Amino acid sequence: MKRFIDNIEEYIAVILMALLIFLCFIQVIFRFLLNMPLGWTEELANFTFITLVYIGSCIAVKRSRHVRVEIIDSFIPEKYEKVYKNIVDFICMVFVAIVAYNSVPFIARAMEYHERTAALRWK
């Protein structure tokens, strides 16, 4: 059970990827073979992809695999490497917090106007 919880992001990513492939396949079948395009499959595929990107970002952070400029890493002495990585992680955390804080007005405006998605009519 511990292994399942430790790797839950990977399992969610696999499920989302399978769902994305299925939605795109259904969209192609209905659009090109049956000549009856489904609007909701494209919209749901977009939301699935966005969620997959966020889950993938979590996996990259967990595995320390984010894209980064490693030129500075080669100049850091081995004994200070852990401190350097902690400083970089802290800077990234502050950046994400600033982005999250500045996104609140956009979310509030969308909720104020009761905006909905085009095909699925989700808020």
Disulfide bonds with the S-S distance in Angstrom:
none
